[in-house]
């Protein structure tokens, strides 16, 4: 056989395309179903891949991200639990830098609690302020628009802002005026000169700051930087040839024996912070790992593509009889099997590429809505050209894989047998099609059940009784003169019947950052135990609606309460006290007496069980909390705002509802539930779309049989049952295969939560019934149409 020359190859490809086009036109219904199914699956897959890419790209924009690590401590408690915190003492990073030459530089990071009031001229806004070392820009090379990063924070009265703030305070044309040296007033009594303006941070970072202030200013402000306070976050820049994991092990060994540390420390890679952080105390509150969501969405994308590919295989093999004579005739006139396979695969790839074009256009139209749903700012930019190429390569692979089985089946037909009309059902791939139908509906049922459980888990979080009244609880960060004028503010507010209670606290139940060592009568000296603790005011228990189990609440009638404690049930279990009231208790070196015990309430995410908590009154409060009476909430907020303006006129009134803050903890679950719902619907639609194609093919083959049955007196219902029962049987098989698989993965996912929704037996029936219903509608619509046709039309040629 002569080798194919270059012109011959061009002619062959041209013929392939011509035949493919004619086949598409001749089989409009099947072509439309295939393109639509593949396009929908690719649309879902592209969105998921873009989401996954964004999740995996966190912190990757830093030029030296692979060399940056964060210091984490994770001491093991006496009960075997590990208290994980990204916070450290102010002196720890310097100690480690001196000990380990592999650390080129370090920087400390301290977000200011709440937000600071920033003023320039008439502009006055609350902003996120953070204190960092002057070495911050050596570790994190954030591009400067103006200013020198090497010296920007050398002066303790300097400040670095981002481009967004520059526009906010100085207008859109801020670059046309020299803003370096201009003074920003923070919290009314601190003046800082602008020393630099950086580019805005991308959204794919764990940092959240608008303004950077010199860390050394904390010394002037009187912050406690002793080794007893773990309020600071340390980031290390390692040398080019330093292995982060190996250095982490050395730090762990050193910390175990060093008298200044004597605990468990390790390094966390910057790239791992977003996906793998699972800390009791983190930069902006406790955190949960996000990598399970990435893994889940990878599986969902593959599942959707699998279902669409199965549809393609099913419809292609189902049409084998229709194209059998064409293939047989081509083989009879000398076509090689490889040429036929090439023809069929090229048709498959062409169809896949057409679906990609449709999918890409749909993605461009819907990307903004998708971003709003998932809370991201994903864009299809030229920088993502590698993703674009991977989409094209992936589409070609899908076309080759999806078309491989039909190509192999059709190309194997023997010309003589086909042209005599001797093609059997077995040769047409009936059994294989049944296996594929079972597979795609099993996958669909698993996705529906998973979506249902995710949604119910989110609803469970939102509706669960937390042990305190969150629904009408308002909190306001304490700022300015309100701290000194709080008594007057409280007296004015409590005269209003619209406000049921008012108190202050160092923490809110959704944002807990304080934990200290504890001691009590009879405690084993070798036990290492940390308790969370809130500094609270009088009326805290009443305002939050906590249940007092023993003793009493704090009261102004007892001056000694300034050093006393109230424990929750979990803390009481640790002490082992049967009669706790009046017992001595020590938290962080401050000794007092236990005066009460409150019922456990959830002061963290429901991902975690309730932990030991001590309430005390040695505090500098950070929040005012008000319990608003049901009814006219707007009027209640106006009362709070009026009292705020009276007693704190220089600071704008700012508030948030605790139930909104609480729901914010579960944004990941909510977004996952929403996205899962849409993608599952598309999956079900794609599966039913393929089913419609198969039903059409079957009805085309059996239309004369249906006509004869009608002539002989068969009813519409009997014909419907005859044509539907095979697919109902396949869906039932898929259901019984899917349920144990889904149960395994759902149970594994729910294990990540300390509090789980109950999975009732009927919940497993929902996806099966739903799929069966949609399948019956798909099958029933087509079969009813066929059953109502005039039998004379179909039998006229007999």
Secondary structure, 3 states (H helix, E strand, C coil): CCCCCHHHHHHHHHHHHHHHHHHHHHCHHHHHHHHHHHHHHHHHHHHHHHHHHHHHCCCCCCCCHHHEEEEEEEEECCCCCEEEECEECCCHHHHHHHHCCCEEEEEEEEECCCCEEEEECCEEEEECEEEECCCHHHHCCCCEEEECCCCCCCCCCEEEEEHHHHHHHHCCCHHHCCCCCCEEEECCCEEEEEEEEECCCCCCCCCCCCEEEECCHHHHCCCCCCCCCCCEEEEEEECCCCCHHHHHHHHHHHHHHCCCCCCCEEEEEHHHHHHHCCCCECCCCCCCCCHHHHHHHHHHHHHHHHHHHHHHHHHHHHCHHHHHHHHHHHHHCCCCHHHHHHHHHHHHHHHHHHHHHHHHHHHHHHHHHHHHHHCCCCCCCHHHHHHHHHHHHHHHHHHHHHHHHHHHHHHCCCHHHHHCCCCCCCCCCHHHHHHHHHHHHHHHHHHHHHHHHHHHHHHHHHHCCCCCCCCCEEEEECCHHHCCCHHHHHHHHHCCCCEEEEEEECCECCECCCEEEEEECCCCCCCCCEEEEEEECCCHHHHHCCCEEEECCCCCCCHHHHHCEEEEHHHHHHHCCCCCCCCEEEECCEEEEEEEEECCCCCCCCCCCCCCEEEECCCCCCEEEEEECCCCHHHHHHHHHHHHHHHCCCCCCCCEEHHHHHHHCCHHHHHHHHHHHHHHHHHHHHHHHHHHHHHHHHHHHHHHHHHHHHHCCCCHHHHHHHHHHHHHHHHHHHHHHHHHHHHHHHHHHHCCCCCCCCCCHHHHHHHHHHHHHHHHHHHHHHHHHHHCCCHHHHHCCC
